[in-house]
Amino acid sequence: MKISEASGECGLSPDTIRFYEKSGLVQIARGADGLRRFSPENVEWLTLLYWLRQTGMPMKVMHRFASLYQQGAETIGDRTALLLQHAEHLRTRRQELDCCELVLAHKVSTYEALERSIA
């Protein structure tokens, strides 16, 4: 599979895939012609990286996760702990965003009431 196909499947742009490869987040085999050859496992890994980044995981943590992954099965516990920690961060952030939404809804309601009283 070529980079354009992998990009379409995982959601990352070709430039981001190249950046992730250069930074060591993903290892992609190359054919005799020097072109990248993406395996289904590469695409699955890139898709995971896409979603980790979408959730706001810092690049430093993503690098730590990738390093643990590359070390093999003996790091599964560490990887699980890292993901659980990030999930807790997401729960906290979701609660904060819910509060922000309530504040904004209250302010919109206040402004709408003011507009009605002026009209």
Secondary structure, DSSP 8 states (H G I E B T S, - for coil): --HHHHHHHHS--HHHHHHHHHTTS---EE-TTS-EE--HHHHHHHHHHHHHHHTT--HHHHHHHHHHHHH-GGGHHHHHHHHHHHHHHHHHHHHHHHHHHHHHHHHHHHHHHHHHHH-
